[in-house]
Amino acid sequence: MLKRTITAIVLLFFVAGFLVCGYFKSPIFVDMLILLFLAGSVFEMYKCFKDAGYKMFAVPVLLMLVAAYPVYYTMQYYVGAGATNTSAGIQGLLMVLLASSMLALTIFTFKPAKHTQKEVDEAKEQGIELEHDSSKACELKDLLANIFILVYPTLFLMSAWIVSYKYSALFAVPFAILVPIIGSDTFAYWFGSMIGGKKLCPKISPKKTIAGGVGGLVGGMVVSMLFWLLFEMFADKYPTFIAGCGYTAFFAHDVSGWQWKSALVYLAIGLVCGAISELGDLAASRIKRALGIKDYGKIFPGHGGFMDRIDSVMYCLVVLLVAFSCIYGY
């Protein structure tokens, strides 16, 4: 427990350092933070699938990692209309994703097996021995595994760039981190430890309880309301900070009832993020069980790897992208 706590504190200061530099120096620091976690997560997923016996293609994954941010940034600022209009940047990410997927499909195309496993099995039943060179040939499951990691975690985490540029990096990124980790995960642990009771999904994650799930929802709303207090309710007391973060209020403060309207929106986002964070955690656990592993990595003592820390954050990013698009109308 001590090791886990120390790691969490160090990691918190590490992330906070990048965010502070993003505020005082340049938003590029936030981009680099996202890229760091993206690279670490993709490497872990690649290695886990490879260790599980899948034939992984390094070139498409490297293309996605190396080209994604430069293409996104170039399309955003030199083809698009700047930070607030991200359509060109999204188009850039889509182009890189399609190119990487096509490359993976091409590799699969030119690495066929002489005979499929089904043909080998059927021939064996008839007493005929057929050669199935599984050491070199790629099967459909190998292609699907490679395409899968181009989407999860790659595309999920790339949504952080879209949210950062389209809205506010210094609001959205901390929100996407703190609501699922400090809010949902911590409250779920407290509620589950104190109350216990019936298991939530014993076949996927045996330690999770229904009480913990409820705690995760409560925690998501609590942390979300702290952001509401900081960025909405008391924003007029430090306008320079709010302006520096690039945050835009959900409702104009001269509109009647803006306080309770924005509070309800924040509560709703916190509730959904709390629920979706637990779903993201369960999804990551389901993948680990399918691959026969306990943790995705060991880089964070007591926590596991990058994926073990941000599985719920990725889902929260998607929620924020959808929510902000509805709230701001762009």
N, C-alpha and C positions, 0 to 999 in steps of 0.2 A: 504493500500500500504506500509506503514511504517513497519507494522508487517511482511509482506511478505519479504521485503528487509532485515530486521534484521535476519529473519530465514534463508534466503539464504546465508548471510554472515557467520553466525554461522556454517551452514552446510558445507560451502565451507572450512572453517578452520578445521572442524572436519575431513573431507575427506583428506585434505592436510596433516594433522597430521599423519594419517595412511600411506600415501604415503611417507612422509619424513622418518618415522620410517622404512618403507620398503627399502628405499635407504641406510640409514646409519646403520640399525640394521640387519633386516632379511626380506625376501620376505613373511614370514609367516604373517606379519602385513597386507599386501595386501590381502592375503587369508582370514584373519579374517574380513576385511572390506567387502569383497564379501559375506562371510557367514552371516554377520550381516544383510545386505540388503536382502539377500536371505530369511533368517528366518522371517524378518519383512514382506516381500512381501507375502510369502506363508501364514503366519498367517492372514493377511488382506484378502486375497482371500478366504481362508477357512471360515472365519467369515462372509464375505459378502454372499457367497453362502448359508451358514447355515441360516443366517437371512432371506434370500429370500425363505426359505422353502425346500431347498434340504437337504437330509440326508447325512451328511458328515462322512467319516470314518477317525478317528484320527490316528489309528495305521499305515496305509500305509504312510500317510504324515509324521509322526514322524520318521518312518524307513528311508524314503528318506532323511530327514534333518539330522538325527543323523549319518547315515552310509555313506552318499555320500562323504564327504571330507576325513574321515579316509581311506575309501576304495580306493578313487582316489589317495591319497598320497602314500599309501602302494603299490598299483599296479605300480605307477609311479616310485618310487625310489627303491623298493625292488624286483619288478618283471620286470619292464621295464628297459630302459637304461639311466634313468636320466631325467633332465629337458627338454631337447630339443626333445626327442622322446616320444610323449604323447600317442602312440597307446595303451599301457597297461593301462594308466590312463583313457582313453576314454572307454576302455573295462570295467573297474571297474565301471564307472558311468552307463554304459549300464546295467550291472548286477544288480545294485541297483534299477534302474528304472524298469527293468523287474520284479524283486522280489516284489517291491512295487505295481506294477500293478496287479501281480498275487494275492497278498494278498487282494487288493481291490475287485478283481473279486471273490475271495473265500468268502469274507464277503457278497457280493451281492448274491452269489449262495445259501447261507444258510439262507437268509432272504426273502423268497418269500411271495407274497400275496396270500390269498386264492382264490381271483378272481382279474383279472385285471380291471382297471377302465373301459375299453371298454366293458368287459363282464357285469359289473355292470350297465352301461348306457343302453346296449341293453336289459338287463333283465327288467330294469325300464320301458322301452317303452312298454314292454309286461305286465306290472303290477306285476312283480316279484321283490321282494326285496332280494338282495344278499349282503353279508357282504364284505366290502372292508376295511380292517384294515390298513389304510394308516399311522397310527402312528408308527407302528413297521416295516412294510414291506418296502423293497427297490425296487424301480422301475428302469428301464433302464436309465432314465434321471439322477438318483442319481449316478449310476455307472459312467456315462459319465462325470458328473461334477467332480467326484473325480479323474478320469484319466486326465481330462483337466488340473487341477491345478498341476499335476505331470509334465506336459509339460510346461504350462504357469502359473506362471513365472519360475517354478523350473528349467527345463532343459535350458531355455533361459539364465538364470543367471549363470548356471553352465558352460556355454560356456566361461565365463570370466576366469575361472581357466584354461581352455584349451588354450586360447589365452595368458594368463599370463605365463604359463610354456613353451609353445611351442615357443613363440616369446619374448616379453618384457613386463613384468607387468607394469613397470614404464613409458612405452610409451603407451601401448594399453589401459590401464584402464583410465588414464587422457584423452586420445583421445576420448574414448567411452563416457566419461562423458561430456567433454567440448564442443564437436562438436554439439551434440543434445541440450544440455541445454543452454550453453552460445551462441552458434552459431545459431542453427535452432530456438529454442524457443524464444530467445531474439529478433533476427532480425524479426521473424514472428510477434511478438508483436509490434515492432516499425513500420514495414511496414503497418500492419493492422490498427494501431491507426492513422497513418499519412495519409494513402491513403483511407482506407476503401473499399467501393465498394461491388461487388457481393460476396455472401457467397460461401464458398467452399463446405461444406457438411452440410447444415442447419438441416437436420434430425438427424444427429449424434452429431455435435458440432456447435450450432448456432452462436457462436462468431467468428469462423474461417472464414477468407476471402481468396479469390484467391490472393489478394495482399500480405496477410500474408504468404500464401504458397510460393509465389515467394521469399519473404524475407527470409523464412526458407532455401531455396536452396542457396541463396547468403550467408547467415550466415554460413552455413555448409562449403562452400568453403573458406570463409575468415578465419575461425578458423583453418581449415585444412592447409591453407598456412602458418599460424603462426607456426604450428608444423613443416612444411617443412623448414622454416627459422631456427628454433631452432635445429632440428635434422639432417638436411641435409646441408643447405647453409652455416651456420656458425659453423658447428660441429667441424671443424678443430681447432677452437679457444679454445675449452674446451674439448679435447678428454677424459680427466679423467671422466668428468660428463657423457658423452655419453657411455663410457665403463661401468661405474657404473650402468647405466640404462639397460645395456644389449641390446642396440639397434643395429641392423644391417642395414646398408644403403640399399636402394632399388637397387641401381646400384653402382658398384665400382667407386670410385672417380678418377680413372685413365682412365676411359672409356670416349671417346670423346662424349660431349654433355650430360653428366650425369645430369647437372643442370636442363635443360629444360625437360629431360625425367622424372626425379623424380618429377618435378613440375607438369607435366601433370598427373602423377599417383595420386599425392596428390589432385589435383583439382577434378579428377574423383571420388576419394574416398569421398571427401568432398561433392560433388554433390549428390552422391548416399546416403550417410549417412544423408544429409539434407532431401532428399525425403523420405527415409525409416523411419526417425525419426518422420516425420509428420504422416506417415501411422501407426506407433506404437502408437502414441498419439490418433489417430482416433479409432484404434482397442480397446484401453483401454476405450475410451469414449463409444464405442458401447456396451461393456460388462457392463459398469456402467448403461447405459440406460436399458439394458435387465434385470438387477438386481434391478432396481428402486432406485439407490443411486446417490448421488451427488459427494461424494469423497470416496476413498477406506478406509481412516482412518483420524485421527486428530492429529497424533503425531507431525507434522510439521505445526505450526500455519501459516495460510495464504497459505499453499501449499497443505494440505491434508495429505495423508499417504505416505508410502514407494512407493507403486505402482503409485501414482500420480506424483512422482518425477522421477521414473526410467522407465516409460513405453516406452519412446523413446530410452533410453540407451540400453535396452534389444535388440531392433531391430538393433541398431548400432553395438552391439557386434557380432551379426550373420554376418553382412556385413564385419567386420574386419576379422573374422575367414575365410570367403571365400576369401577375397582380399589377405590376407597374404599367404594363401595356394597357390594361383595363382602366387604371386610375388616371393616368396622364393622357391616354388617348393617342399615344404614338409609340 
